Structure formats: C-alpha cells, structure tokens
Amino acid sequence: RVSEASLAQATKLLLPSNLAVLPVFLMMSVTLRDQLSERHLAFWCLIGLATELLSLAAMWRYRRERARGGTGLRSLGLIRASTVAVGAAWGSSLLVPNPKNTTLMLLFAVFAYGASAFAMLLTTSRTDLYVAFEVPLFITGALALALTRDSRLFSVGLLALGYLLFATSIHRIANRGALEAIEMQWRTEQLMTTLADEHQLLLSANNAFADVNARLAHQATRDPLTGLFNRRGAIDALDRALLDASETSPVGLLYLDLDRFKHINDSLGHRGGDQFIAVIADRLARSIDPGATAGRIGGDEFIAVLPNSDLASSMAIASRITSVLGQPIHAEGREVPSSVSIGVAVGPQHGAGASELLRHANAALHRAKGSGRNRIEVFDGSVRTELNNRVDNEHALRRALNDGDIVPFFQPEVDATTGQVVGAELLARWLRRDGVVVAAADFLQVAAQAGLLERMTDHVMQQARPFIRRLSTLGLPDGFRFRVNLAPRATERSWRESPLDILIAGIEPSLLTVDVTESAMIDDLSSAAANLASLRVRGVRVCLDDFARGVSSLSLLRLLPIDEVRIDRTSIDTITAHPHDRAIVRSIISLVREIGLTPTADGVETGAQADVLIALGCIRHQGHLYSRALPAEEFENFLNASMAERMSQANVLADSPTDDHRLWPPYGVQ
C-alpha cells in the first residue's frame, strides 16, 4: 500500500515534468541555433521527441490502470523506462555543442546537471525512479565530457559523478522521510476508515437497538391478539388522563366484561374464541371517540378511557358500545350471539387515582352482571356501600378462616318411611364470636368473589375427616353416606386436575356421596364425567344436585355416571301449592326411577310436603322437618338417639302381633 502511494505521488509530479523535455530542447535550439550545428540540433530534438512519446505512453497506461481500479504498479516498468530515457536525453545534451567551445560545453553541463536537482525534488518518494533518471543523465554527460579530451571538462565530469553519489545519499535520507510520511498518512487514512466503519456499525447497532426497544416497548404495552393496549398500557393511559382531569374536564372510564364468554370459548375452541375476542376489540376501538383509549386487561375484560368525558357523555358512549358489541359475530363459520356488561365511573368524581377509579368501575360492573348482564351500571353511593360491605365481608371471612371459625355442620338425611337416618350432608357454618351461626348461603357468594371457595372447602374437609373416620369406626347404619358438595367452576381447580381426589383424600370412598350441579360441569362435561366415573369405580356415589332449578338438561341423566338425582328445594316449596307443580315433581321422580336412579328431596319443611313426596315415590328426604344442620357433637348425639330409637322400635315390632306400625312424623323440627 505504501509502494502504491509513493508511486502515485512520484508520477503525479514526474510524468508531467517529463513532457517538458521537448519544449525545453526546442527553446534552447532556437536560442543557440547560431552556435550549434543543425545536424546536432535535429538529432537532439529527435531524442526529445522520442522521450516525449515514451513519457506520454507511460502516463496513459498508468492513468488507465488507475481508472480501472488498479494500483498502477503494473505500469512501473514503462514509467522507469521513460524516466531512463528522459535522464539519458538530458545527459545527451552535452553531445550537442562543439567540444572545442568550452564555454558552451559548460553552459550545457549546467543545463543538464541542473535538471538532477529538479529530479531529486520530483522523485523524493521513489528512489528507483531517481536512480533511473540520474544514472543515465550523469553517465551520458560524463562520457560526453570525456570525449572532448579537455582535462578541465573531464574534471567537471568527475565532479559530476561525485555529486551523483552525494545527491543519491541525500535523496536516500529524503526518501526515507517521505516514505514514513506516506506510511503515516496511509495508517491515518486506515484509522479514519476503521473509525468511520466502526462509527457506522455503532450507528447501525444503535438504530437496531432503538428499533428493538421500540418493539419491546410496544409489546410491553400492547395486547398481541387484539393490538389494543394491555393492562399495563391501559392503566398508564388512564394515569396520564387523570393527571389533567378536573371537575370541569373529567375522565370517563368504562369497564367491560363479555357475557358468558367462557361458554362461547368452549363451544368455539381457542381459535374461535380468539377470533371472537379480536372482532370485539375491533368493534370497541371503532366505537369510542378519537382521543379515547381502549385496552384489554383480561381474558374477556376491556376498559375504555374517555378524556374530557362527563357522566352523560360516558353513558352515551357506553350505550353505543353495548349496541355495537351486541351484534352477532361470525367465528369459525358460525354466527355467535354477543353481549357485554359495562360499569361506568368518572374521575376525579369517583376516584382521583387509576387504581381507585378501576376498582369503582369494576364494582359497577359487578352490579351490572348481577342484575342480569347486558346492562350498564354507574358507580354511585349504593355501589360504594356494596363495595365497602364486600371488602369488609371478605376481610372478615379471611379472618374467620385463619381463626378456625368456619366449621363443618351436618344435616341428617332420613328415610321418610322408616325414620332411619341414612346419611348427612356436610355443610360449612361460620361461628361468629358473638355466638351467631351464619349459614353458608350468606357467605358463599363472598367466598366465591374473593376466591376463597377452594380454601374454605379444604378447610372444612380437613376438620371433618377425623370426625367421619371416628363415626365409621364406632359404627354407622347400613348404607349411611356423607354428602360432599363441589362446584369446581367456582374454584381455581378444574376437573382435569381431579379436585375430587383431593377432596375425599383420607376418607373411605364407600362412605361418601358427591353432589355436583349442572353448572359445575357444563363447561368441561367430558372431564367431569371421567372424574366422576373414576370415583364410582372406587365406591363413591354421585348425585346430580339442584335438579329442576332453572333449566336442567335431561341429557345429563344419560351422559353422566350418576346414581342419584336430588330435587331442588324450590320445586319442593310449591309441591302442595298447585297441581301443576306437583305434576312436574311427579314426572321428575317417575323419570329418575324409570332409568334406575334414586330420587332424593332437599328442603322438606312440612309434613304435607313429606306425604306428597312419599306418595310420588321419593322417600329420601332432607330438611328442617327432620333436623336443622348440626355441629359435629350434636349430630353424633342425634345419630346415636336415632339408632337407639330404631333399635327400640325394632324390639316393639318384634313383640307386636302386627307389623303395620309407623310413627309419623319420625322426628320433629329441631
């Protein structure tokens, strides 16, 4: 690379200078034509012309090679040849004057040897070109002076050769400095090029990192399925909006929840459910005003942040959203009905912070869903009271669980024709510190909303297991079973995680009947059926609970591995009030018995209800007619008294001449 640069530097000066040979020769010929022979001048000019043509050829080839991207080193031989020719031409100028004209010879010697000084300057970076010029010049000039046979001119020739040696050593030193300068310049250029490349690489890397950071920031705040803001991005947008909120410039917040989306997702599959969500998100984004923000903060939960929107404007937008989102959606080749419930809150009126406003909008949403779904509810004082009560109740329930105040109670189940206790339902009761016993119906909803159902069920079963095992050791009536309720949909466990195996652990399966409701299985019927079938194999009986409450699917009687059907108390309450109700219960009992299942009745409160059920063929009853739910110790006493009474009746019947005796009712209300 240094050789290339030194050649470029030398040829830049030397080759154009070589073209000056012929003009200089012609100028001197014209000036001294009276003192020189025409033959010598013509010869001299021809030599100048030849060197001129050779220099032109060397220059053309070198520049052509460089123009093609070459280094120019392939033209070095021709450049050296042209330089040698030029040096020889300058030296041959001593052959032009008359050798006897000493003065003219000295003039031409000064003319020829003076050119060597210019050559030293022009070829500082190339010693080879300097030598190629100087050696022919001085040798040719010295020979011309020697041929004159003039001792003085011969001495000049010798001095010229001595000068050549001295000038060459000086040129060598100058050349070394020039080469070092060229090398330093090359290294500087290389360093600058490297720095420029690295700078470009750094810029590219910085741009790449900026792009990655931008994508990561986008992904960190965006929902990948819908393209809306995710929970973090939506809450950030709400925070920003609330910074500028005031009474005159409020911020509306809509909290949306899709109605029955779990059922839709199960029926469509995950891909269809994703399509459904994507369409909902697109409709939501198109339904809000410019400047508003929509976000997906949960599986089927969305929020809309409405800057500069008071309560009336927020309600109008919510109404528009319910109308748009209520249109059927096509997913997986099917038309799927859609509806949404919305809770509305306005900041700073209903909350100055994002978390507070979200909580209040969510409370309004809960009221909307509890009021029948597909509704809009606004956060107000009553919702605040409900929210505060729910928070207080959740806190109290958690404290009760921690303190062991949630305990198992047992409500007997009776064979109404004999009065024999044939089972008991395991129920949860809250024993408050003031002595009040709170029924499960009064705190189960709170437990479900707080996500405590699973924990509460485990807690009650843990307390009941030792008692059940002790009673089984002491002896229970034949066929006696404890009823255990389960509603997996209301807990964090799914049927695929075999919640029943966990629930009945440590208890003899033949002592248990598991009560399951239609709503607990409808979302994962196949897994529920598999779980229940495995329990039946081990000896656990399965009962379809709350049958005839709301809409009951008769197909479940065929699809599920069940042993019993428990008629809901709402049907029992009206069985004596109207012939139609009695006919419905008769049909249920007849159907259940016809397919080989056992009907049982819950909520039997009066003797009239019991008489009707017995007449219709349902003899297993549970309700306050026989006994309320009892704590463990009282239930044990009740069971022992019942067994003793049965033994006494058996003795009386054994001594009686007839066997048509039955006491009714077997037990009064306890």
C-alpha positions in Angstrom: 0.0 0.0 0.0 3.0 2.4 0.7 4.6 1.5 -2.6 1.3 2.3 -4.4 1.0 5.6 -2.6 4.7 6.6 -3.2 4.3 5.7 -7.0 1.2 7.8 -7.2 2.9 10.7 -5.5 6.0 10.5 -7.8 4.1 10.0 -11.1 1.8 12.9 -10.2 4.9 15.2 -10.5 7.4 13.3 -12.6 5.4 12.2 -15.7 4.1 15.7 -16.4 7.6 17.1 -15.9 9.0 14.6 -18.4 6.7 16.1 -21.0 8.7 19.4 -20.7 11.8 17.8 -22.3 10.9 18.5 -26.0 9.7 22.1 -25.4 12.9 22.9 -23.4 15.0 21.4 -26.1 13.2 23.4 -28.8 13.6 26.6 -26.8 17.3 26.1 -26.4 17.7 25.1 -30.1 16.1 28.3 -31.2 18.1 30.4 -28.7 21.5 28.9 -29.6 20.9 28.0 -33.2 23.8 30.3 -34.4 26.3 28.4 -32.2 25.2 24.9 -32.8 25.2 22.7 -35.9 21.8 22.0 -37.5 22.6 18.2 -37.6 23.2 18.1 -33.8 20.1 20.2 -33.1 18.0 17.9 -35.2 19.4 14.8 -33.5 18.8 16.4 -30.1 15.2 17.3 -30.9 14.5 13.8 -32.2 15.8 12.4 -28.9 13.4 14.8 -27.1 10.5 13.8 -29.3 11.2 10.1 -28.6 11.3 10.6 -24.8 8.2 12.7 -25.1 6.3 9.9 -26.8 7.6 7.3 -24.3 6.5 9.6 -21.4 3.1 10.0 -22.9 2.7 6.2 -23.2 3.8 5.7 -19.6 1.3 8.4 -18.4 -1.6 7.0 -20.4 -1.0 3.4 -19.3 -0.7 4.4 -15.6 -3.8 6.5 -15.6 -5.8 3.9 -17.5 -4.8 1.3 -14.9 -5.8 3.5 -12.0 -9.1 4.4 -13.7 -9.9 0.7 -13.7 -9.2 0.4 -10.0 -5.7 -0.9 -10.3 -2.7 0.0 -8.1 -0.6 1.3 -11.1 2.3 -0.9 -10.2 1.9 -2.9 -13.4 2.9 0.3 -15.3 6.1 0.8 -13.2 8.3 -0.8 -15.8 7.2 1.5 -18.5 7.5 4.5 -16.1 11.0 3.5 -15.3 11.9 3.1 -19.0 10.5 6.6 -19.8 12.4 8.0 -16.8 15.7 6.4 -18.0 15.0 7.8 -21.5 14.4 11.3 -20.1 17.6 11.1 -18.0 19.6 9.9 -21.0 18.1 12.7 -23.1 19.2 15.3 -20.6 22.7 13.8 -20.5 22.9 13.7 -24.3 22.5 17.4 -24.4 26.3 17.6 -23.8 26.8 16.0 -27.2 25.1 18.9 -29.0 27.6 21.8 -28.7 31.1 21.9 -30.3 33.5 20.1 -27.9 36.1 22.8 -28.5 33.7 25.5 -27.3 34.5 25.1 -23.6 32.2 27.9 -22.5 29.2 26.4 -24.4 30.0 23.0 -23.1 30.0 24.3 -19.5 26.7 26.0 -20.2 25.1 22.8 -21.4 26.7 20.9 -18.5 25.0 23.3 -16.1 21.8 22.9 -18.1 22.0 19.1 -17.9 23.2 18.6 -14.4 20.8 21.3 -13.1 17.9 19.0 -14.1 19.1 16.5 -11.5 18.2 18.9 -8.7 14.6 19.0 -10.0 14.6 15.2 -10.3 15.6 14.9 -6.6 12.6 17.0 -5.7 10.2 15.2 -8.0 11.2 11.7 -7.0 11.6 12.1 -3.3 9.2 9.2 -2.6 10.8 6.8 -5.2 14.5 6.1 -5.1 14.2 3.7 -8.1 12.9 6.5 -10.3 15.5 8.9 -9.0 18.3 6.5 -9.9 16.6 5.7 -13.2 16.8 9.4 -14.1 20.1 10.4 -12.5 22.4 7.5 -13.6 21.7 7.8 -17.4 22.0 11.6 -17.1 25.3 11.6 -15.3 26.9 8.7 -17.2 25.9 10.1 -20.6 27.0 13.6 -19.6 30.4 12.3 -18.2 31.1 10.3 -21.3 30.3 13.4 -23.5 32.7 15.5 -21.4 35.4 12.7 -21.5 35.1 12.6 -25.3 36.2 16.3 -25.5 39.6 15.3 -24.2 39.7 18.5 -22.3 41.1 18.0 -18.9 39.0 20.7 -17.4 35.8 19.3 -18.8 36.9 15.8 -17.8 37.3 17.1 -14.3 33.8 18.6 -14.4 32.6 15.1 -15.4 34.4 13.5 -12.5 32.9 16.1 -10.1 29.5 15.4 -11.6 29.9 11.7 -10.8 31.0 12.6 -7.2 27.9 14.9 -7.0 25.8 12.0 -8.1 27.0 9.8 -5.2 26.4 12.7 -2.7 23.0 13.5 -4.1 22.0 9.9 -4.0 22.8 9.6 -0.3 20.9 12.8 0.3 17.9 11.5 -1.7 18.0 8.3 0.3 17.5 10.2 3.5 14.8 12.4 2.0 13.1 9.2 0.6 13.1 7.5 4.0 11.3 10.6 5.4 8.9 10.7 2.5 8.0 7.0 2.9 7.5 7.4 6.6 5.2 10.3 5.9 3.3 8.3 3.3 3.0 5.3 5.7 1.8 7.6 8.4 -0.7 9.1 6.1 -1.8 5.6 5.0 -2.2 4.5 8.6 -4.1 7.6 9.4 -6.4 7.0 6.5 -6.8 3.4 7.5 -7.6 4.5 11.1 -10.1 7.1 9.9 -11.7 4.4 7.6 -11.8 2.0 10.5 -13.2 4.6 12.8 -15.8 5.6 10.2 -16.7 1.9 9.7 -17.0 1.3 13.4 -18.9 4.6 13.8 -21.3 3.3 11.1 -21.5 0.0 12.9 -22.3 1.7 16.1 -24.9 3.8 14.4 -26.4 0.7 12.9 -26.3 -1.1 16.2 -27.8 1.9 18.0 -30.6 2.1 15.4 -31.2 -1.7 15.7 -31.3 -1.3 19.5 -33.7 1.6 19.2 -35.9 -0.5 16.9 -35.8 -3.4 19.3 -36.5 -1.1 22.3 -39.4 0.4 20.4 -40.8 -3.0 19.6 -40.3 -4.2 23.2 -41.9 -1.0 24.5 -44.8 -1.7 22.1 -45.1 -5.3 23.1 -44.9 -4.4 26.8 -47.9 -2.2 26.5 -49.9 -3.9 23.7 -52.1 -7.0 23.6 -50.7 -9.3 20.9 -54.1 -10.7 20.0 -56.1 -7.5 19.6 -53.5 -4.8 19.1 -55.1 -2.8 21.9 -53.3 -1.6 25.0 -52.7 -4.4 27.5 -53.4 -3.9 31.2 -50.2 -2.0 31.8 -50.6 0.2 28.8 -54.3 0.9 29.5 -53.6 1.8 33.1 -50.7 4.1 32.0 -53.1 5.8 29.7 -55.6 6.2 32.5 -52.9 7.6 34.8 -51.9 10.2 32.1 -55.5 11.2 31.5 -56.2 11.6 35.2 -53.2 14.0 35.6 -55.1 16.6 33.6 -58.6 15.6 35.0 -60.7 18.1 36.9 -64.3 18.8 37.8 -64.6 20.8 34.6 -62.6 18.3 32.5 -63.5 14.8 33.8 -62.3 11.4 32.6 -64.8 8.7 31.9 -63.8 5.0 32.5 -65.8 2.1 31.1 -65.1 -1.3 32.5 -66.4 -4.0 30.1 -66.9 -7.7 30.5 -68.2 -10.1 27.9 -71.3 -12.0 28.9 -70.9 -15.8 29.0 -67.6 -15.7 27.2 -66.4 -18.9 28.8 -69.3 -20.8 27.3 -68.6 -19.2 23.9 -64.9 -20.0 24.1 -65.6 -23.6 25.0 -68.1 -24.0 22.2 -65.8 -22.4 19.5 -62.5 -23.7 20.7 -59.4 -21.5 21.4 -59.0 -20.3 17.8 -62.7 -19.4 17.5 -62.5 -17.7 20.9 -59.5 -15.7 19.7 -61.4 -14.6 16.6 -64.4 -13.6 18.8 -62.1 -11.5 21.0 -60.4 -9.9 18.0 -63.7 -8.8 16.5 -64.9 -7.5 19.8 -61.7 -5.5 20.2 -62.0 -4.0 16.7 -65.6 -3.0 17.3 -64.7 -1.5 20.6 -61.9 0.6 19.1 -64.2 1.8 16.4 -67.0 2.7 18.8 -65.0 5.2 21.0 -64.3 8.8 20.1 -60.9 10.0 18.7 -58.5 10.6 21.6 -60.1 7.9 23.7 -58.1 4.7 24.6 -59.3 1.1 24.6 -57.4 -1.7 26.3 -57.8 -5.4 27.0 -56.9 -6.0 30.6 -58.0 -9.6 31.0 -59.3 -12.6 29.0 -62.7 -11.1 28.3 -62.3 -7.8 30.1 -61.8 -4.4 28.5 -61.6 -0.8 29.5 -62.1 2.4 27.6 -60.5 5.7 28.9 -62.5 8.7 27.8 -60.7 12.0 28.3 -62.9 15.1 28.6 -66.0 13.0 29.1 -68.5 13.6 31.9 -71.1 11.1 33.1 -73.7 11.8 30.4 -71.1 11.5 27.6 -69.7 8.4 29.1 -73.1 6.8 29.4 -73.8 7.7 25.8 -70.6 6.1 24.6 -71.3 3.0 26.8 -74.8 2.7 25.3 -73.3 2.9 21.8 -70.7 0.2 22.7 -73.4 -2.2 24.1 -75.3 -1.7 20.8 -72.3 -2.3 18.6 -70.9 -5.2 20.6 -74.4 -6.8 20.9 -74.4 -7.6 17.2 -73.8 -11.3 16.4 -70.2 -12.3 15.5 -69.2 -14.7 12.8 -66.4 -17.0 14.0 -65.4 -20.5 12.9 -68.2 -20.5 10.3 -70.9 -19.8 12.9 -73.0 -16.8 14.0 -72.4 -16.3 17.7 -74.6 -14.1 19.9 -72.7 -11.4 21.8 -73.5 -9.1 24.7 -71.5 -7.0 27.1 -71.9 -5.6 30.7 -70.4 -2.3 31.5 -69.5 -0.5 34.7 -69.1 3.3 34.4 -67.0 5.6 36.7 -65.9 9.2 36.2 -62.7 10.7 37.6 -62.0 12.6 39.7 -65.6 12.4 41.0 -65.4 8.7 41.6 -61.7 8.4 42.1 -58.6 10.5 41.6 -56.2 7.6 41.0 -56.2 4.9 38.4 -56.5 2.0 40.8 -59.3 3.6 42.7 -61.3 4.5 39.6 -60.7 1.0 38.2 -62.0 -0.5 41.4 -65.1 1.6 41.4 -65.8 0.9 37.7 -65.4 -2.8 38.4 -67.8 -2.6 41.3 -70.4 -1.0 39.0 -69.6 -3.8 36.5 -70.3 -6.5 39.2 -73.7 -4.9 39.8 -74.5 -4.9 36.1 -73.6 -8.6 35.8 -75.5 -9.4 39.0 -78.6 -7.6 37.7 -78.9 -9.9 34.6 -76.0 -9.0 32.3 -76.1 -6.9 29.1 -76.5 -3.8 31.2 -74.8 -0.5 32.1 -74.4 0.5 35.7 -72.9 3.7 37.1 -70.8 3.8 40.2 -72.7 5.7 42.9 -73.2 5.7 46.7 -75.1 2.4 46.8 -72.4 0.7 44.7 -69.8 2.3 47.1 -71.7 0.8 50.0 -71.9 -2.6 48.3 -68.2 -2.4 47.6 -67.2 -1.5 51.1 -69.5 -4.2 52.5 -68.0 -6.7 50.2 -64.4 -5.7 51.2 -65.4 -5.9 54.9 -67.1 -9.2 54.4 -64.1 -10.6 52.5 -61.8 -9.4 55.3 -64.0 -10.9 57.9 -64.2 -14.2 56.1 -60.5 -14.4 55.6 -60.0 -13.7 59.3 -62.6 -16.4 60.2 -60.8 -19.0 58.1 -57.5 -18.1 59.7 -59.0 -18.2 63.2 -60.8 -21.5 62.5 -64.3 -20.0 62.8 -65.5 -21.8 59.6 -66.5 -25.3 60.9 -68.3 -28.3 59.5 -72.0 -28.9 60.3 -74.0 -32.0 59.4 -77.7 -32.1 58.3 -79.3 -35.5 58.5 -80.9 -37.2 55.6 -83.8 -39.5 56.5 -85.7 -42.5 55.0 -89.1 -41.0 55.5 -90.9 -44.3 55.5 -88.9 -45.7 58.4 -87.4 -42.6 60.1 -83.9 -44.1 59.8 -81.0 -41.7 59.3 -79.4 -42.8 56.1 -76.9 -40.0 55.6 -75.8 -36.5 56.3 -74.8 -33.5 54.2 -71.6 -31.8 55.1 -72.1 -28.1 55.3 -70.0 -25.1 56.2 -71.0 -22.7 59.0 -69.5 -19.5 60.3 -69.4 -19.4 64.1 -69.1 -15.7 64.8 -67.6 -14.5 68.1 -71.0 -13.2 69.2 -72.4 -16.7 69.1 -74.4 -16.2 65.9 -74.2 -19.1 63.4 -74.1 -17.9 59.8 -75.4 -20.2 57.2 -73.3 -21.0 54.1 -75.8 -19.3 51.8 -75.0 -16.0 53.5 -71.2 -16.1 52.8 -70.6 -18.5 49.9 -71.0 -15.7 47.3 -68.5 -13.6 49.3 -66.1 -16.6 49.3 -66.6 -17.1 45.5 -65.9 -13.4 44.8 -62.8 -13.5 47.0 -61.5 -16.7 45.5 -61.8 -18.5 48.9 -64.2 -21.3 48.0 -61.4 -23.8 47.4 -59.6 -22.9 50.6 -62.8 -23.0 52.6 -63.8 -26.4 51.2 -60.3 -27.8 52.0 -60.5 -26.2 55.5 -64.0 -27.7 56.3 -63.0 -31.2 54.9 -59.8 -31.1 56.9 -61.8 -30.6 60.1 -64.5 -33.2 59.1 -62.2 -36.0 58.1 -61.3 -37.1 61.7 -64.9 -37.0 62.8 -66.1 -39.0 59.8 -63.4 -41.6 60.4 -64.3 -41.8 64.1 -68.0 -42.3 63.4 -67.2 -45.0 60.8 -65.1 -46.8 63.4 -67.8 -46.6 66.1 -70.4 -47.9 63.6 -72.8 -46.4 61.2 -76.2 -47.6 59.9 -76.0 -49.8 56.8 -75.7 -47.7 53.6 -75.0 -44.5 55.6 -73.2 -41.9 53.5 -71.9 -38.3 53.9 -72.8 -35.9 51.2 -70.0 -33.6 50.0 -70.7 -30.6 47.6 -68.4 -29.5 44.9 -68.6 -26.6 42.4 -65.3 -26.6 40.5 -66.3 -23.7 38.3 -66.3 -21.5 41.4 -62.8 -22.6 42.4 -59.4 -22.3 40.9 -59.2 -26.0 40.2 -60.5 -27.6 37.0 -62.0 -31.0 36.5 -58.8 -32.0 34.7 -56.9 -31.6 38.0 -59.1 -34.2 39.7 -60.4 -31.9 42.5 -62.5 -34.8 43.9 -59.4 -36.9 44.6 -58.1 -34.1 46.7 -61.4 -33.5 48.4 -62.1 -37.1 49.6 -58.5 -37.9 50.5 -58.3 -39.8 53.8 -62.0 -41.0 53.8 -63.4 -44.4 52.9 -65.0 -43.9 49.5 -68.0 -46.1 50.4 -69.0 -43.5 53.0 -69.3 -40.7 50.5 -71.8 -39.3 48.1 -70.5 -36.4 45.9 -73.2 -33.8 45.0 -72.4 -31.9 41.7 -74.5 -29.4 40.0 -75.2 -28.9 36.3 -73.5 -25.5 36.3 -70.3 -27.1 37.9 -69.9 -29.4 34.9 -71.3 -27.8 31.9 -68.1 -26.0 31.0 -66.0 -29.2 30.9 -68.5 -32.1 30.7 -66.2 -34.7 29.4 -63.5 -34.2 32.1 -66.2 -34.1 34.8 -67.7 -37.3 33.6 -64.3 -39.0 33.6 -63.6 -37.8 37.1 -67.0 -39.0 38.4 -66.7 -42.3 36.7 -63.3 -43.0 38.4 -64.9 -42.2 41.8 -67.8 -44.5 41.2 -65.4 -47.3 40.4 -63.9 -46.8 43.9 -67.3 -46.9 45.6 -68.3 -43.2 45.8 -71.9 -42.5 44.8 -72.6 -39.5 42.6 -75.7 -37.3 42.9 -76.9 -34.6 40.4 -77.8 -31.8 42.8 -80.3 -29.0 42.4 -82.2 -30.7 39.7 -85.2 -28.8 38.4 -83.7 -25.4 39.4 -83.9 -23.1 36.4 -83.2 -25.0 33.2 -82.0 -28.6 33.7 -80.8 -30.7 30.8 -82.3 -34.1 30.8 -79.4 -35.3 28.6 -77.2 -35.1 31.7 -79.0 -38.1 33.1 -77.8 -40.1 30.1 -74.3 -38.6 29.7 -73.1 -38.5 33.3 -72.2 -41.5 35.5 -74.6 -40.7 38.4 -76.5 -42.7 41.0 -79.0 -40.2 42.4 -80.9 -37.1 41.4 -81.6 -34.5 44.1 -84.7 -32.4 43.5 -84.1 -28.8 44.3 -85.9 -27.2 47.3 -87.6 -24.6 45.0 -89.7 -27.4 43.5 -90.4 -28.9 46.9 -91.6 -25.5 48.3 -94.5 -25.3 45.9 -95.4 -29.0 45.6 -98.5 -28.6 47.7 -99.5 -25.2 46.4 -100.5 -26.0 42.8 -101.4 -29.2 40.9 -99.0 -28.2 38.1 -96.0 -28.1 40.4 -97.0 -31.5 41.9 -97.3 -32.9 38.3 -93.8 -31.6 37.4 -92.2 -33.3 40.5 -94.2 -36.5 39.8 -92.7 -36.5 36.3 -89.2 -36.0 37.6 -89.5 -38.7 40.2 -91.0 -41.1 37.7 -88.3 -40.4 35.1 -85.5 -40.8 37.6 -86.9 -44.1 38.9 -87.6 -45.4 35.4 -83.9 -45.1 34.4 -82.7 -46.8 37.6 -81.6 -43.8 39.6 -82.5 -42.8 43.2 -84.6 -39.6 43.7 -83.9 -37.6 46.9 -85.6 -34.4 48.1 -83.9 -31.3 49.6 -85.7 -28.6 51.7 -88.6 -30.7 53.1 -90.1 -28.3 55.7 -93.6 -29.7 56.3 -95.4 -33.0 56.9 -97.6 -32.3 53.9 -94.6 -32.0 51.6 -93.2 -35.2 53.0 -96.6 -37.0 52.5 -96.8 -35.9 48.8 -93.2 -37.0 48.1 -93.7 -40.4 49.7 -96.8 -40.8 47.7 -94.9 -39.9 44.5 -92.2 -42.4 45.3 -89.4 -40.2 46.8 -88.6 -41.4 50.3 -85.1 -40.0 51.0 -85.7 -36.5 52.5 -83.6 -33.8 54.0 -84.9 -30.6 55.6 -85.9 -28.8 58.7 -88.9 -31.2 59.2 -86.4 -33.7 60.3 -83.5 -31.6 61.6 -81.5 -28.5 61.0 -77.8 -28.6 60.3 -76.0 -29.6 63.5 -72.4 -29.2 64.7 -70.4 -32.4 64.9 -71.1 -33.2 68.6 -74.8 -32.6 68.3 -75.0 -34.6 65.1 -73.3 -37.5 66.8 -75.9 -37.4 69.6 -78.7 -37.1 67.1 -77.4 -40.1 65.2 -77.0 -42.2 68.4 -80.5 -41.3 69.5 -81.9 -42.2 66.1 -80.1 -45.6 66.2 -81.3 -46.2 69.7 -84.9 -45.3 68.7 -84.7 -47.7 65.7 -83.5 -50.5 67.9 -86.4 -49.8 70.4 -88.9 -49.7 67.6 -87.5 -53.0 66.3 -88.0 -54.6 69.7 -91.5 -53.3 69.9 -92.3 -54.6 66.5 -90.8 -57.9 67.4 -93.2 -58.2 70.4 -96.3 -56.8 68.5 -98.8 -59.2 66.9 -99.0 -57.0 63.8 -96.3 -55.3 61.7 -98.3 -52.4 60.5 -96.9 -49.7 62.8 -95.2 -46.5 61.7 -94.6 -43.4 63.7 -95.2 -40.1 61.9 -93.5 -37.8 61.7 -90.4 -39.7 62.8 -88.7 -36.5 64.1 -90.0 -33.1 64.8 -88.3 -29.9 63.8 -85.1 -29.5 65.8 
